[in-house]
Amino acid sequence: MGTATIRAYFTPEEPDEANGNTVEAPFDLALYHCDGAHWAKFGGAAGSDANGVYVEADGVNAFSPFVIARGSDDPTGVDVAEFSARVEAGRTRLHWVTANELDIQGFHLYGAPTNTASPARLTRKLIVAAHVGAPVGAAYTWDDPRPLEVGAPEFYWLEVVSAKDAARYGPVVASMPRLQIFLPALVRQATR
């Protein structure tokens, strides 16, 4: 079986020395590929041509998802693409989407009345990931059984649990605004 060369083009970040992004930073990048369970550094060299900046690797002999990451960093095992809260019938519905679910077991949800309060875990049991160890993602929803009080916001965090550790995303906030009802003023006129 033959091998191929893969070249992945990307748009580099604007230089920001305070955050470690310098003009030279794109050249510290490498290609990683997924073997179905883990991300492995495939190597590669960065460069540029008339089409833009790229990372290129030789010797590719199997198809798998590829990502670009800094040469000293391993890609994360889960990528939360979306996390949101929506109020429906006086209760909060949380929704999140993962891009991949490598090296994870599942999720917990946390809530607090303020952004600075210590959040309490809302899920009794782990919400098991739909594609544990796979390079594909899934969409999830969870309904908070507690009623949401008018004028009292609730802040939510999503915790992604892996075999090694956990990472939190958020917060997102849900609130039911106070309703004001304006009625027409009826004036009775005196009759003569």
Legacy VTK file of the C-alpha trace (Angstrom):
# vtk DataFile Version 3.0
C-alpha trace
ASCII
DATASET POLYDATA
POINTS 192 float
0.000 0.000 0.000
1.340 3.450 -0.892
1.642 6.549 1.230
0.549 10.118 0.683
1.450 13.622 1.745
-1.195 15.656 3.540
-1.066 19.456 3.591
-3.498 21.364 5.827
-3.885 25.103 5.247
-4.989 27.396 8.056
-5.400 31.054 8.922
-2.876 32.043 11.613
-3.958 34.131 14.579
-3.072 37.783 14.752
0.180 38.264 16.691
-0.513 38.819 20.407
2.684 38.574 22.428
0.851 38.917 25.764
-0.917 35.588 25.072
2.104 33.853 23.555
0.965 34.213 19.940
3.905 35.591 18.023
4.662 35.793 14.336
6.760 32.621 14.679
4.002 30.669 16.536
2.461 29.000 13.435
5.788 27.285 12.776
5.558 25.462 16.142
2.559 23.505 14.834
2.220 19.821 13.953
-0.427 17.486 12.532
-2.164 15.038 14.830
-4.357 12.156 13.681
-6.920 10.022 15.484
-6.435 6.262 15.589
-10.035 5.789 16.740
-9.241 6.155 20.427
-6.441 8.723 20.856
-4.846 11.700 19.158
-1.272 10.924 18.117
1.307 13.401 16.882
1.933 12.651 13.226
4.651 15.236 12.846
4.890 17.561 9.965
6.535 20.784 9.027
4.975 24.222 8.732
5.493 26.448 5.755
3.779 28.852 3.435
3.232 29.299 -0.268
1.019 31.387 -2.555
-2.083 29.642 -1.094
-1.286 30.509 2.542
0.230 28.990 5.687
0.162 25.199 6.078
1.363 22.169 8.024
2.444 19.209 5.900
3.247 15.575 6.749
4.549 12.706 4.623
3.934 8.986 4.999
0.150 9.056 5.517
-1.117 5.517 4.921
-4.592 5.515 6.483
-7.534 7.872 6.554
-8.432 9.391 9.922
-9.444 12.796 11.250
-6.514 15.229 11.342
-6.103 18.384 13.423
-3.433 21.053 13.697
-2.044 21.787 17.181
1.043 23.338 18.673
3.887 20.839 18.583
4.156 20.842 22.394
0.405 20.429 23.057
-1.792 17.395 22.610
-5.266 18.109 21.217
-8.034 17.901 23.778
-10.164 14.782 24.029
-13.432 16.657 23.725
-14.410 19.815 21.962
-17.604 21.500 23.135
-18.876 23.321 20.083
-21.987 24.812 21.721
-23.467 25.231 25.206
-26.700 27.194 25.715
-29.682 27.649 28.038
-33.287 28.308 27.030
-36.382 28.878 29.176
-39.416 26.761 28.254
-42.630 26.736 30.294
-40.904 28.154 33.370
-38.040 25.642 33.363
-34.539 25.691 31.917
-33.496 23.454 29.027
-29.742 23.123 28.568
-28.328 22.148 25.189
-24.753 21.295 24.221
-22.972 19.853 21.224
-19.590 18.115 21.132
-17.331 18.018 18.093
-15.598 14.804 19.211
-15.647 12.603 22.306
-12.190 11.082 22.566
-11.014 10.114 26.066
-14.242 11.134 27.829
-16.810 9.337 29.917
-19.643 11.858 30.126
-21.004 15.069 31.592
-22.301 16.691 34.788
-24.227 19.952 35.027
-23.864 22.567 37.764
-25.990 25.554 38.738
-25.776 28.659 40.934
-27.880 31.801 41.469
-24.943 34.080 40.589
-21.877 33.926 38.391
-19.596 34.141 41.447
-21.412 31.683 43.753
-20.057 28.182 44.245
-22.059 26.006 41.817
-23.927 22.916 43.032
-24.011 19.718 40.986
-27.470 19.226 39.481
-27.032 15.797 37.882
-27.198 12.833 40.247
-25.529 10.429 37.836
-23.064 10.958 35.031
-24.697 11.671 31.665
-22.814 9.103 29.573
-21.307 10.390 26.323
-23.033 9.049 23.208
-19.764 8.202 21.422
-17.242 7.407 24.189
-13.742 7.317 22.704
-14.840 8.206 19.171
-13.708 11.089 16.967
-17.337 12.138 16.384
-19.607 14.340 18.453
-23.240 14.406 19.520
-26.006 16.783 20.625
-27.472 16.671 24.140
-30.321 18.288 26.070
-31.067 18.253 29.783
-34.091 19.780 31.500
-33.584 21.300 34.938
-36.454 19.912 37.058
-36.406 22.975 39.323
-38.812 25.763 38.368
-37.161 29.021 37.421
-38.292 31.960 39.544
-39.355 35.197 37.888
-36.580 37.777 38.073
-34.048 35.317 39.557
-31.472 34.193 36.990
-29.736 30.823 37.170
-26.181 30.265 35.959
-25.148 26.869 34.535
-21.838 25.122 33.886
-21.135 21.977 31.866
-18.476 19.635 33.251
-16.817 17.255 30.790
-15.519 14.175 32.610
-12.628 12.161 31.180
-10.739 9.194 32.594
-7.972 11.591 33.707
-9.734 14.770 34.812
-12.686 17.108 34.284
-13.073 20.482 32.557
-15.882 23.013 33.037
-17.485 25.161 30.351
-19.721 28.150 30.956
-21.470 29.760 32.519
-24.624 30.245 30.504
-27.547 32.036 32.099
-31.307 31.492 32.072
-33.855 33.969 33.403
-37.550 34.740 33.274
-38.106 38.492 33.123
-40.786 40.142 35.195
-43.825 40.684 33.046
-45.580 44.008 32.991
-49.103 44.136 31.718
-50.507 47.447 30.597
-54.274 47.685 30.591
-56.253 50.481 29.036
-57.615 53.010 31.501
-61.404 53.071 31.449
-62.971 56.334 32.490
-66.628 56.571 33.186
-68.127 59.801 32.061
-70.950 61.237 34.030
-74.216 61.458 32.135
-76.696 64.262 32.624
LINES 1 193
192 0 1 2 3 4 5 6 7 8 9 10 11 12 13 14 15 16 17 18 19 20 21 22 23 24 25 26 27 28 29 30 31 32 33 34 35 36 37 38 39 40 41 42 43 44 45 46 47 48 49 50 51 52 53 54 55 56 57 58 59 60 61 62 63 64 65 66 67 68 69 70 71 72 73 74 75 76 77 78 79 80 81 82 83 84 85 86 87 88 89 90 91 92 93 94 95 96 97 98 99 100 101 102 103 104 105 106 107 108 109 110 111 112 113 114 115 116 117 118 119 120 121 122 123 124 125 126 127 128 129 130 131 132 133 134 135 136 137 138 139 140 141 142 143 144 145 146 147 148 149 150 151 152 153 154 155 156 157 158 159 160 161 162 163 164 165 166 167 168 169 170 171 172 173 174 175 176 177 178 179 180 181 182 183 184 185 186 187 188 189 190 191
